[in-house]
Amino acid sequence: MEIKKIAVLGAGLMGNGIAHVCAQAGYEVKMRDIDQKFVDKGIATIKKNLERGLQKGRITQKEIDEILGRIEGILDLKEAVKDADLVIEAVPEIVSLKIDVWKEVDAAAPDHAILASNTSSISITQMAAATKRPGKFIGMHFFNPVPVMNLVEIIKGQATDEETAKIIVDVSKKLGKETVLVNEAPGFAVNRILVPTLLEAVFAIQEGVATVEDMDTSVRLGLNWPMGPLTLLDFVGLDTALHISDYFVDEFKDSKYRAPTLLRKMVRAGWLGRKSGMGFYDYSGDKPKPNRF
Ligand SMILES: NC(=O)c1ccc[n+]([C@@H]2O[C@H](COP(=O)([O-])OP(=O)(O)OC[C@H]3O[C@@H](n4cnc5c(N)ncnc54)[C@H](O)[C@@H]3O)[C@@H](O)[C@H]2O)c1
């Protein structure tokens, strides 16, 4: 089967990045969100990111116009998926929400369509079981920012068939990405390692071990990370990190994955990181200013 049309569900941080790389690779894309303002914001972000490439001479205005011409922003879910060959879901990391979305998609998408979730941690098998096509259900985990990051972690659920995995490896390569194929477990490979590490950095801040900037500098220079863990958490979204942590505790039945109270308090205050303008850093000025805790 050849993939030509892709529906992307969610126009947020990940959804607009996924729509961007799919359209850039020549696919026809419908990008769906639940409110026009989110769709508009997603399209504006794609445009801004493409224009950055124009300034650096990596892309022409004609190519930008063609890429944007292949992306249709849309609100109606049935319309979005009705002729899709592949549906990639990037809605918030909440199990019940994703399952509801997949039930609706399963009923409205063509029988041949492959369903792929960009979940950071949630069971592919559990979501697949909510559909009538578990063999065509797979995890397709992109990294943020999608146009820049080279990996797609592909996750097979219990029932995912070989043909589905092969098609998704091919699509990911066409998007210019490296792939790894992993078996299902909470957090898969990358987040199994990353999330507990990020949580530990927040525990250390909570205990007063270091300031935000010193913790970031320690890890950046001491471990040669491209950015510190608190800067990275602000990029990821503190709500997303908290959802993953709560999910790990539920799934592993192990409190070692618990979220620090500071993280939960920040999310309750609406401090979600870059996307809300406030997190471990304050983004209201010219450059991020570390907060004190
Ligand atoms: N943030 C990251 O670094 C990162 C990395 C890899 C994977 N992910 C995963 O990607 C998914 C999305 O995360 P995000 O960071 O883009 O979140 P986000 O909050 O930036 O975007 C989610 C978008 O989904 C929309 N939405 C909600 N319900 C919807 C529905 N029923 N249909 C369509 N859209 C709907 C929201 O309005 C929002 O615009 C999550 O599963 C997350 O775990 C995130």
The ligand as an SDF file (V2000), in Angstrom:
LIG
                    3D

 44 48  0  0  0  0  0  0  0  0999 V2000
    6.0390   17.8370   23.8510 N   0  0  0  0  0  0  0  0  0  0  0  0
    6.9420   16.9640   23.4740 C   0  0  0  0  0  0  0  0  0  0  0  0
    8.1620   17.1980   23.5430 O   0  0  0  0  0  0  0  0  0  0  0  0
    6.5040   15.6360   22.9280 C   0  0  0  0  0  0  0  0  0  0  0  0
    7.4390   14.8070   22.2900 C   0  0  0  0  0  0  0  0  0  0  0  0
    7.0220   13.5980   21.7410 C   0  0  0  0  0  0  0  0  0  0  0  0
    5.6820   13.2230   21.8620 C   0  0  0  0  0  0  0  0  0  0  0  0
    4.8000   14.0380   22.4990 N   0  0  0  0  0  0  0  0  0  0  0  0
    3.3910   13.5970   22.5820 C   0  0  0  0  0  0  0  0  0  0  0  0
    2.6590   14.2580   21.5690 O   0  0  0  0  0  0  0  0  0  0  0  0
    1.3010   14.4180   21.9940 C   0  0  0  0  0  0  0  0  0  0  0  0
    0.9130   15.8790   21.8800 C   0  0  0  0  0  0  0  0  0  0  0  0
    1.7830   16.6430   22.7050 O   0  0  0  0  0  0  0  0  0  0  0  0
    2.0580   18.1890   22.4160 P   0  0  0  0  0  0  0  0  0  0  0  0
    3.2950   18.5180   23.1570 O   0  0  0  0  0  0  0  0  0  0  0  0
    1.9600   18.4830   20.9580 O   0  0  0  0  0  0  0  0  0  0  0  0
    0.7970   18.8440   23.1740 O   0  0  0  0  0  0  0  0  0  0  0  0
    0.1140   20.2730   22.9050 P   0  0  0  0  0  0  0  0  0  0  0  0
   -0.6550   20.5570   24.1350 O   0  0  0  0  0  0  0  0  0  0  0  0
    1.1110   21.2690   22.4040 O   0  0  0  0  0  0  0  0  0  0  0  0
   -0.8950   19.9830   21.6750 O   0  0  0  0  0  0  0  0  0  0  0  0
   -2.0010   19.1280   21.7440 C   0  0  0  0  0  0  0  0  0  0  0  0
   -3.0620   19.6790   20.8060 C   0  0  0  0  0  0  0  0  0  0  0  0
   -4.1170   18.7100   20.6600 O   0  0  0  0  0  0  0  0  0  0  0  0
   -5.3290   19.4240   20.5940 C   0  0  0  0  0  0  0  0  0  0  0  0
   -6.4430   18.5030   20.8570 N   0  0  0  0  0  0  0  0  0  0  0  0
   -7.0270   18.1820   22.0100 C   0  0  0  0  0  0  0  0  0  0  0  0
   -8.0200   17.2730   21.7860 N   0  0  0  0  0  0  0  0  0  0  0  0
   -8.0340   17.0410   20.4590 C   0  0  0  0  0  0  0  0  0  0  0  0
   -8.8030   16.2170   19.6160 C   0  0  0  0  0  0  0  0  0  0  0  0
   -9.7790   15.4450   20.1060 N   0  0  0  0  0  0  0  0  0  0  0  0
   -8.5350   16.2230   18.2840 N   0  0  0  0  0  0  0  0  0  0  0  0
   -7.5430   17.0040   17.7750 C   0  0  0  0  0  0  0  0  0  0  0  0
   -6.7830   17.8150   18.5430 N   0  0  0  0  0  0  0  0  0  0  0  0
   -7.0240   17.8270   19.8600 C   0  0  0  0  0  0  0  0  0  0  0  0
   -5.1500   20.5480   21.5940 C   0  0  0  0  0  0  0  0  0  0  0  0
   -6.0980   21.5800   21.3440 O   0  0  0  0  0  0  0  0  0  0  0  0
   -3.7120   20.9690   21.3130 C   0  0  0  0  0  0  0  0  0  0  0  0
   -3.6340   21.9580   20.3010 O   0  0  0  0  0  0  0  0  0  0  0  0
    1.2320   13.8470   23.4140 C   0  0  0  0  0  0  0  0  0  0  0  0
    0.8190   12.5110   23.3400 O   0  0  0  0  0  0  0  0  0  0  0  0
    2.6730   13.9370   23.8730 C   0  0  0  0  0  0  0  0  0  0  0  0
    2.9790   13.0160   24.8850 O   0  0  0  0  0  0  0  0  0  0  0  0
    5.1660   15.2410   23.0190 C   0  0  0  0  0  0  0  0  0  0  0  0
  1  2  1  0
  2  3  2  0
  2  4  1  0
  4  5  1  0
  4 44  2  0
  5  6  2  0
  6  7  1  0
  7  8  2  0
  8  9  1  0
  8 44  1  0
  9 10  1  0
  9 42  1  0
 10 11  1  0
 11 12  1  0
 11 40  1  0
 12 13  1  0
 13 14  1  0
 14 15  2  0
 14 16  1  0
 14 17  1  0
 17 18  1  0
 18 19  2  0
 18 20  1  0
 18 21  1  0
 21 22  1  0
 22 23  1  0
 23 24  1  0
 23 38  1  0
 24 25  1  0
 25 26  1  0
 25 36  1  0
 26 27  1  0
 26 35  1  0
 27 28  2  0
 28 29  1  0
 29 30  1  0
 29 35  2  0
 30 31  1  0
 30 32  2  0
 32 33  1  0
 33 34  2  0
 34 35  1  0
 36 37  1  0
 36 38  1  0
 38 39  1  0
 40 41  1  0
 40 42  1  0
 42 43  1  0
M  CHG  2   8   1  16  -1
M  END
$$$$
